[in-house]
Amino acid sequence: MLRLALAVLATALPLTEAGAQAAVRYRLEFQGGANVAVTITLAEPWSRPAHFVMPRAIPMGYGTQPYDRFVAELTASDPSGRKVEVTDIEGPRWAIGSSPDRPLASISYRVDLDRMDRAILTAGDASRVRADYLGLLGYSVFGFVDGLEDRPIELVLRLPPTWPIATTLAPKVDATGTTTVRALNFYALADAQFMAGPGLELRRVPSAVPLLVASYAEGPLDLTALAALADSALREAASWFGSTPFPHFTVAFESLRPVSPDHGYQFSMEHLESATFRYQSGTLDWSPAGRTRLRYNLLHHIAHAWIPKRCAPAGYYPFVWDHSAPIEMIWFSEGWAQYAAADMLALTTPDPAATRRRMAGRRFDAAAADTLPPIAGLSTAALSAISAHQYSDDFRLAQTVFSRGGLMAEAIDQRIRERTGGGKSFRDLARALLAWCATADQPVSVETLTTVARRETGVEVGDLIAAWLRPRGAPAAGRPRP
């Protein structure tokens, strides 16, 4: 399974390196207004009935968003341009009546970005258009023909001629108007971001790998300071993990005026080779404490490019686009990655041990809501499976799951350091785990974690993992049937 996941990672390879299969060609056009137009041209005509799918689930988003609801004017054509019957069916799918007599050659549709921006209240899950800016999330505007999601993709972006363009698939600072990029498959295209417009500001930074820092601000934003923090965070993460498994990286910032009082701007997002951060305009806190929180947030979301993007438990790959899949190890993906960020930050301080405990205490100790009636008495795996659908909707669940995982990681780190006399640490376990994932054909499991820890450090950690996976708190009292 993880070999399949690793195939996702080389997202900007030339088509000759992406495999022998011919590319599916995508074209996205925007010349102003509220909509983008997308055309998908298949490499070969499809002569049997097909499904066109718009994503509803977001990789690492742990929830669903109705991106199919913002699609309009969806049509399908055969090689001669004749229309092929399209039927909107249950879920985020359209049935296409292609046949040997009328094979499917292309699909066209429009996406209403203004409606999406207003309807989706979590600002980080929506694409948006402004008079001077276009910000696109791949999974919100691109769909696929079911069965072709592993094909290589060539994407042409056609925008106003003078508009700067930045894509996380091939980060450049000098592209304008029209540009062509390539993705290894649909996951790589969907997980990418595309930004353009005269309001876009770009900085190229020579970091651990070539780093592009992009920003759009509807208010004051100190891009110089943010670029310096992004550079430092990427260098620290690469040093901590001991690797840079991507050829380039992008950090994108959006500082936005609220679309409505109901919109939230608190969630950042991680991707294969980028991280995106959104803030309500004027809310960035540059006090010493606020700067530390900002730095930790950058470290945490950049760390996700290693865990779990390149080392994942079951449920992450192959990805289910129609709905969010239950994932029982979010505690690993989120909690362990957060503890890794705390350790990265601690290593730059005079007293790393004290800083680690202070960061873990601040982030994890009070957040584990084990006494709340909806949470008490549930195992960590059960809470994780629930959080896979509601992580951003009910942050009590999210905090409990990542806090249990973070405290587990802290306990493992302390035991490894004590029993190896400081010779090994949690970082050594993380590096060994990534090496295991690079060649494994199965997802990370609890058994994987205990085996890799034993082999790399000589320390048994299975009992610590089991202790943090057990139900915590008193379960709610039983009630009679109504």
Secondary structure per residue as TSV (DSSP state, phi and psi in degrees):
chain	resnum	aa	ss	phi	psi
A	1	M	-	360.0	-41.0
A	2	L	H	-74.3	-24.1
A	3	R	H	-63.7	-38.2
A	4	L	H	-61.8	-42.1
A	5	A	H	-62.4	-41.4
A	6	L	H	-64.6	-29.9
A	7	A	H	-63.9	-22.9
A	8	V	T	-70.6	-20.8
A	9	L	T	-80.1	-30.9
A	10	A	-	-81.5	80.6
A	11	T	T	-86.8	-3.8
A	12	A	T	-130.7	33.8
A	13	L	-	-76.1	149.3
A	14	P	-	-58.6	154.9
A	15	L	G	-61.2	-31.3
A	16	T	G	-65.3	-22.6
A	17	E	G	-93.7	-10.3
A	18	A	S	-86.9	1.5
A	19	G	-	119.2	171.8
A	20	A	S	-78.1	-19.0
A	21	Q	S	-68.6	142.7
A	22	A	-	-71.2	152.7
A	23	A	-	-79.8	146.8
A	24	V	E	-82.7	133.1
A	25	R	E	-104.2	125.4
A	26	Y	E	-110.8	143.3
A	27	R	E	-132.1	128.2
A	28	L	E	-118.4	127.8
A	29	E	E	-122.7	138.6
A	30	F	-	-147.2	123.0
A	31	Q	-	-127.0	24.9
A	32	G	S	114.8	169.7
A	33	G	S	91.1	-159.8
A	34	A	S	-104.0	-5.7
A	35	N	E	-119.5	153.1
A	36	V	E	-113.5	147.4
A	37	A	E	-107.7	132.7
A	38	V	E	-122.7	134.0
A	39	T	E	-126.0	132.8
A	40	I	E	-117.1	123.4
A	41	T	E	-114.9	121.2
A	42	L	E	-74.2	152.6
A	43	A	E	-68.5	-37.1
A	44	E	E	-134.1	145.8
A	45	P	E	-58.4	144.3
A	46	W	E	-104.1	114.2
A	47	S	-	-102.4	12.4
A	48	R	S	-127.9	163.7
A	49	P	-	-53.0	143.5
A	50	A	E	-134.1	163.8
A	51	H	E	-119.4	133.2
A	52	F	E	-100.7	133.0
A	53	V	E	-122.3	129.7
A	54	M	-	-101.8	135.0
A	55	P	-	-61.2	144.8
A	56	R	-	-114.4	-30.0
A	57	A	B	-92.1	151.2
A	58	I	-	-116.1	124.9
A	59	P	T	-55.1	123.7
A	60	M	T	70.0	6.8
A	61	G	T	-88.6	-19.7
A	62	Y	-	50.7	53.5
A	63	G	S	176.9	-175.2
A	64	T	B	-127.9	151.0
A	65	Q	-	-135.8	141.0
A	66	P	-	-83.6	61.5
A	67	Y	G	-61.6	-27.6
A	68	D	G	-63.2	-25.1
A	69	R	G	-70.9	-15.6
A	70	F	G	-100.6	7.2
A	71	V	E	-91.7	134.1
A	72	A	E	-138.0	160.6
A	73	E	E	55.8	41.7
A	74	L	E	-78.5	123.6
A	75	T	E	-132.9	156.4
A	76	A	E	-128.8	147.3
A	77	S	E	-135.4	155.2
A	78	D	-	-91.7	179.9
A	79	P	T	-59.8	-25.1
A	80	S	T	-90.2	-0.2
A	81	G	S	93.9	-2.1
A	82	R	-	-70.3	144.3
A	83	K	E	-70.2	141.2
A	84	V	E	-108.6	138.3
A	85	E	-	-60.7	133.7
A	86	V	E	-124.5	130.6
A	87	T	E	-125.8	124.8
A	88	D	E	-74.2	119.8
A	89	I	-	-116.7	-177.8
A	90	E	S	-60.5	142.6
A	91	G	S	79.8	-170.7
A	92	P	S	-84.5	48.1
A	93	R	E	-134.2	150.1
A	94	W	E	-124.1	133.4
A	95	A	E	-86.2	131.5
A	96	I	E	-114.6	122.1
A	97	G	-	-84.2	50.1
A	98	S	-	-73.2	153.4
A	99	S	-	-156.2	171.7
A	100	P	S	-58.0	-31.5
A	101	D	S	-77.4	-28.3
A	102	R	S	-140.4	76.1
A	103	P	-	-73.1	151.6
A	104	L	E	-76.4	128.6
A	105	A	E	-119.0	-32.6
A	106	S	E	-153.7	157.8
A	107	I	E	-132.9	137.5
A	108	S	E	-131.8	146.8
A	109	Y	E	-162.6	169.2
A	110	R	E	-119.7	149.7
A	111	V	E	-119.9	125.7
A	112	D	E	-86.4	98.7
A	113	L	H	-73.3	-35.7
A	114	D	H	-63.9	-44.1
A	115	R	H	-64.4	-40.2
A	116	M	H	-60.9	-46.8
A	117	D	H	-60.9	-35.2
A	118	R	H	-82.3	-32.2
A	119	A	H	-83.2	-32.5
A	120	I	-	-91.8	115.7
A	121	L	-	-81.7	-23.1
A	122	T	B	-83.1	104.7
A	123	A	G	-59.0	-30.7
A	124	G	G	-72.4	-7.8
A	125	D	G	-100.4	1.2
A	126	A	-	-118.1	142.3
A	127	S	-	-78.6	162.8
A	128	R	E	-151.3	154.7
A	129	V	E	-130.2	137.6
A	130	R	E	-128.7	172.5
A	131	A	T	-59.2	-29.9
A	132	D	T	-122.0	19.8
A	133	Y	E	-160.3	143.2
A	134	L	E	-130.6	120.6
A	135	G	E	-122.9	114.3
A	136	L	E	-117.7	134.3
A	137	L	E	-98.6	126.1
A	138	G	H	-52.5	-44.3
A	139	Y	H	-71.7	-10.7
A	140	S	H	-92.5	-14.1
A	141	V	H	-124.2	-17.0
A	142	F	-	-110.2	133.6
A	143	G	-	-114.1	-173.8
A	144	F	E	-151.4	159.3
A	145	V	E	-85.2	121.6
A	146	D	T	-57.1	125.0
A	147	G	T	107.6	-13.7
A	148	L	-	-113.0	10.8
A	149	E	T	-68.9	-15.1
A	150	D	T	-94.0	-0.1
A	151	R	S	-72.9	148.4
A	152	P	-	-65.3	156.6
A	153	I	E	-130.9	137.9
A	154	E	E	-115.2	125.3
A	155	L	E	-117.7	128.0
A	156	V	E	-107.8	124.2
A	157	L	E	-103.1	123.4
A	158	R	E	-120.6	111.2
A	159	L	-	-127.8	174.7
A	160	P	-	-50.3	140.0
A	161	P	T	-55.3	-33.9
A	162	T	T	-94.2	-1.1
A	163	W	-	-75.1	125.7
A	164	P	B	-62.1	146.9
A	165	I	E	-129.2	135.1
A	166	A	E	-131.1	132.9
A	167	T	E	-127.9	145.7
A	168	T	S	-76.6	-11.2
A	169	L	S	-74.6	-33.2
A	170	A	S	-150.2	78.0
A	171	P	-	-65.3	121.8
A	172	K	-	-139.3	161.2
A	173	V	S	-111.4	0.7
A	174	D	S	-121.1	9.7
A	175	A	-	-82.2	135.7
A	176	T	B	-139.7	150.6
A	177	G	S	73.6	-77.3
A	178	T	E	-131.1	135.6
A	179	T	E	-147.4	154.3
A	180	T	E	-119.9	130.8
A	181	V	E	-131.5	164.7
A	182	R	E	-129.2	148.1
A	183	A	E	-132.4	148.1
A	184	L	S	-68.4	-32.0
A	185	N	S	-164.5	-175.5
A	186	F	H	-67.3	-37.6
A	187	Y	H	-56.3	-45.6
A	188	A	H	-63.1	-39.3
A	189	L	H	-66.8	-45.6
A	190	A	H	-66.4	-33.4
A	191	D	T	-82.1	-3.4
A	192	A	-	-88.1	164.6
A	193	Q	E	-125.8	151.7
A	194	F	E	-135.4	125.5
A	195	M	E	-131.4	141.7
A	196	A	E	-157.6	163.0
A	197	G	S	121.1	160.3
A	198	P	T	-65.6	-18.2
A	199	G	T	-82.7	-4.1
A	200	L	-	-83.5	132.6
A	201	E	E	-116.5	133.7
A	202	L	E	-125.5	140.2
A	203	R	E	-132.6	130.7
A	204	R	E	-97.9	129.9
A	205	V	E	-127.3	127.9
A	206	P	E	-80.5	86.5
A	207	S	S	-100.5	-148.6
A	208	A	S	-59.7	-35.1
A	209	V	S	-133.6	165.8
A	210	P	E	-52.5	125.4
A	211	L	E	-116.6	129.7
A	212	L	E	-108.1	126.2
A	213	V	E	-108.9	121.3
A	214	A	E	-119.1	145.6
A	215	S	E	-148.7	148.4
A	216	Y	E	-133.0	127.0
A	217	A	E	-130.4	126.2
A	218	E	S	-100.0	46.6
A	219	G	S	160.5	-177.0
A	220	P	-	-61.0	136.3
A	221	L	-	-153.0	121.4
A	222	D	-	-86.3	86.9
A	223	L	H	-67.1	-31.7
A	224	T	H	-61.6	-46.4
A	225	A	H	-66.6	-40.8
A	226	L	H	-66.1	-39.5
A	227	A	H	-64.0	-38.9
A	228	A	H	-64.1	-41.3
A	229	L	H	-66.1	-40.9
A	230	A	H	-63.9	-42.5
A	231	D	H	-59.5	-48.8
A	232	S	H	-62.0	-43.5
A	233	A	H	-65.0	-41.0
A	234	L	H	-66.0	-40.6
A	235	R	H	-63.7	-43.2
A	236	E	H	-66.2	-40.4
A	237	A	H	-65.9	-43.6
A	238	A	H	-63.3	-39.5
A	239	S	H	-66.7	-42.5
A	240	W	H	-64.6	-45.4
A	241	F	H	-79.8	-18.1
A	242	G	T	73.6	23.3
A	243	S	-	-161.4	161.5
A	244	T	-	-135.2	84.6
A	245	P	-	-81.5	31.3
A	246	F	S	-146.5	147.9
A	247	P	S	-79.8	-16.8
A	248	H	-	-160.9	168.4
A	249	F	E	-146.7	149.1
A	250	T	E	-127.4	134.1
A	251	V	E	-117.2	122.1
A	252	A	E	-117.1	136.5
A	253	F	E	-121.0	137.0
A	254	E	E	-126.5	125.1
A	255	S	E	-110.7	111.3
A	256	L	E	-121.9	143.0
A	257	R	-	-76.8	141.0
A	258	P	-	-60.2	133.2
A	259	V	S	-68.8	-36.0
A	260	S	S	-157.5	167.2
A	261	P	T	-63.6	-18.6
A	262	D	T	-85.7	-13.0
A	263	H	-	-77.7	141.9
A	264	G	B	-114.9	142.9
A	265	Y	-	-125.6	24.7
A	266	Q	-	-92.4	-10.9
A	267	F	-	-99.4	130.5
A	268	S	-	-97.0	171.1
A	269	M	E	-144.1	144.1
A	270	E	E	-109.9	153.0
A	271	H	-	-143.6	-179.4
A	272	L	S	-58.7	-41.9
A	273	E	S	-143.5	36.7
A	274	S	E	-163.1	168.2
A	275	A	E	-144.7	140.7
A	276	T	E	-121.7	138.9
A	277	F	E	-131.3	129.3
A	278	R	E	-124.8	141.5
A	279	Y	E	-138.7	150.5
A	280	Q	E	-72.7	133.2
A	281	S	T	-53.0	130.3
A	282	G	T	87.7	3.5
A	283	T	-	-102.5	-6.5
A	284	L	-	-63.7	129.3
A	285	D	-	-101.5	112.9
A	286	W	-	-101.4	14.8
A	287	S	S	-65.1	165.4
A	288	P	H	-54.2	-43.7
A	289	A	H	-68.0	-41.1
A	290	G	H	-65.7	-38.0
A	291	R	H	-63.9	-37.8
A	292	T	H	-65.3	-42.0
A	293	R	H	-63.0	-41.3
A	294	L	H	-63.2	-44.2
A	295	R	H	-63.0	-42.4
A	296	Y	H	-61.9	-41.8
A	297	N	H	-61.7	-41.8
A	298	L	H	-63.0	-46.9
A	299	L	H	-60.0	-44.4
A	300	H	H	-62.8	-48.0
A	301	H	H	-75.3	-30.1
A	302	I	H	-68.8	-36.9
A	303	A	H	-59.2	-27.8
A	304	H	T	-64.1	-19.8
A	305	A	T	-63.7	-19.9
A	306	W	T	-98.8	-52.2
A	307	I	T	-123.5	117.4
A	308	P	T	-103.7	9.6
A	309	K	T	-58.3	-32.3
A	310	R	T	-117.2	7.4
A	311	C	S	-159.8	94.3
A	312	A	-	-126.5	148.8
A	313	P	B	-79.4	179.3
A	314	A	T	-62.2	145.9
A	315	G	T	108.1	-19.2
A	316	Y	S	-90.6	-37.5
A	317	Y	S	-136.4	141.4
A	318	P	S	-66.2	145.1
A	319	F	-	-79.6	142.4
A	320	V	-	-99.1	114.4
A	321	W	S	-85.4	-22.7
A	322	D	S	-73.9	-30.0
A	323	H	S	-158.5	161.7
A	324	S	-	-76.1	130.4
A	325	A	-	-84.6	147.1
A	326	P	-	-67.0	132.2
A	327	I	-	-128.2	118.9
A	328	E	T	-89.2	-3.3
A	329	M	T	-122.8	34.6
A	330	I	H	-60.2	-29.7
A	331	W	I	-56.5	-32.1
A	332	F	I	-77.1	-52.9
A	333	S	I	-61.4	-40.4
A	334	E	I	-94.3	-49.3
A	335	G	I	-66.8	-45.4
A	336	W	I	-67.1	-37.7
A	337	A	H	-67.8	-34.5
A	338	Q	H	-68.5	-41.0
A	339	Y	H	-65.9	-36.6
A	340	A	H	-58.3	-42.7
A	341	A	H	-63.6	-39.6
A	342	A	H	-62.5	-39.4
A	343	D	H	-68.6	-40.1
A	344	M	H	-57.5	-47.4
A	345	L	H	-63.8	-40.9
A	346	A	H	-63.9	-34.7
A	347	L	T	-65.2	-15.0
A	348	T	T	-96.6	7.5
A	349	T	S	-110.6	161.9
A	350	P	S	-63.9	-31.0
A	351	D	-	-126.3	82.9
A	352	P	H	-57.4	-41.0
A	353	A	H	-61.5	-44.9
A	354	A	H	-66.2	-38.7
A	355	T	H	-66.6	-42.1
A	356	R	H	-57.8	-47.1
A	357	R	H	-65.8	-39.2
A	358	R	H	-65.7	-43.5
A	359	M	H	-66.3	-44.0
A	360	A	H	-63.9	-40.6
A	361	G	I	-63.3	-44.0
A	362	R	I	-67.3	-38.5
A	363	R	I	-88.1	-34.1
A	364	F	I	-112.8	-37.6
A	365	D	I	-60.2	-50.0
A	366	A	T	-84.7	-12.9
A	367	A	T	-83.3	-20.8
A	368	A	-	-74.3	97.0
A	369	A	-	-83.6	57.5
A	370	D	T	-71.0	-13.5
A	371	T	T	-95.4	-6.6
A	372	L	S	-70.7	135.6
A	373	P	T	-53.3	-38.8
A	374	P	T	-72.6	-13.2
A	375	I	T	-112.9	-35.5
A	376	A	T	-57.7	138.0
A	377	G	T	85.2	-1.4
A	378	L	-	-97.4	143.5
A	379	S	-	-71.6	161.6
A	380	T	H	-65.2	-37.6
A	381	A	H	-63.4	-42.2
A	382	A	H	-63.7	-43.6
A	383	L	H	-64.2	-37.0
A	384	S	H	-63.6	-44.4
A	385	A	H	-61.8	-36.7
A	386	I	H	-69.1	-42.3
A	387	S	H	-64.7	-25.4
A	388	A	H	-59.1	-21.4
A	389	H	H	-106.1	-18.7
A	390	Q	H	-134.6	19.8
A	391	Y	T	-55.5	-46.3
A	392	S	T	-90.9	-11.9
A	393	D	T	-85.0	-34.5
A	394	D	-	-133.2	92.7
A	395	F	H	-70.1	-12.0
A	396	R	H	-59.9	-41.8
A	397	L	H	-64.6	-47.5
A	398	A	H	-58.8	-48.2
A	399	Q	H	-61.4	-39.9
A	400	T	H	-64.9	-44.1
A	401	V	H	-67.1	-49.7
A	402	F	H	-71.8	-27.2
A	403	S	H	-68.4	-43.6
A	404	R	H	-61.5	-41.6
A	405	G	H	-65.9	-38.8
A	406	G	H	-67.0	-42.3
A	407	L	H	-68.3	-33.2
A	408	M	H	-62.0	-46.8
A	409	A	H	-61.4	-39.8
A	410	E	H	-62.7	-43.4
A	411	A	H	-63.4	-40.2
A	412	I	H	-64.6	-43.5
A	413	D	H	-60.5	-46.0
A	414	Q	H	-62.4	-42.2
A	415	R	H	-66.8	-43.2
A	416	I	H	-61.9	-43.9
A	417	R	H	-63.4	-43.7
A	418	E	H	-65.0	-46.5
A	419	R	H	-80.3	-13.8
A	420	T	T	-108.6	10.6
A	421	G	T	60.5	31.4
A	422	G	T	82.9	2.5
A	423	G	S	-74.6	-26.3
A	424	K	-	-131.8	163.8
A	425	S	-	-154.2	-178.3
A	426	F	H	-57.0	-34.1
A	427	R	H	-61.0	-39.6
A	428	D	H	-63.9	-38.7
A	429	L	H	-63.1	-43.8
A	430	A	H	-62.7	-42.8
A	431	R	H	-65.0	-42.1
A	432	A	H	-65.5	-36.0
A	433	L	H	-65.4	-41.5
A	434	L	H	-64.1	-37.3
A	435	A	H	-64.3	-38.3
A	436	W	H	-64.5	-44.0
A	437	C	H	-64.8	-29.8
A	438	A	H	-62.9	-22.9
A	439	T	H	-122.6	-4.7
A	440	A	-	-76.8	153.1
A	441	D	S	-113.9	26.2
A	442	Q	S	-145.9	158.1
A	443	P	-	-74.3	163.9
A	444	V	B	-65.4	138.5
A	445	S	-	-134.4	172.7
A	446	V	H	-59.0	-40.2
A	447	E	H	-62.1	-39.0
A	448	T	H	-58.2	-47.3
A	449	L	H	-61.4	-45.3
A	450	T	H	-68.8	-38.4
A	451	T	H	-68.0	-46.0
A	452	V	H	-65.5	-39.1
A	453	A	H	-62.6	-43.9
A	454	R	H	-63.4	-44.9
A	455	R	H	-68.8	-39.1
A	456	E	H	-82.0	-37.6
A	457	T	H	-116.0	-14.8
A	458	G	S	75.2	12.7
A	459	V	-	-112.9	135.6
A	460	E	-	-84.2	128.6
A	461	V	-	-125.8	2.3
A	462	G	H	-58.6	-37.5
A	463	D	H	-68.2	-33.8
A	464	L	H	-67.7	-42.7
A	465	I	H	-61.8	-46.4
A	466	A	H	-60.6	-39.1
A	467	A	H	-63.1	-39.0
A	468	W	H	-83.2	-12.3
A	469	L	H	-88.8	-18.2
A	470	R	S	-67.3	155.6
A	471	P	-	-57.2	144.0
A	472	R	-	-127.4	142.7
A	473	G	S	84.3	161.5
A	474	A	-	-78.2	130.6
A	475	P	-	-66.5	154.7
A	476	A	-	-62.8	146.3
A	477	A	-	-63.5	143.5
A	478	G	-	-66.8	153.2
A	479	R	-	-129.2	147.1
A	480	P	-	-68.1	156.6
A	481	R	-	-64.6	145.5
A	482	P	-	-69.8	360.0
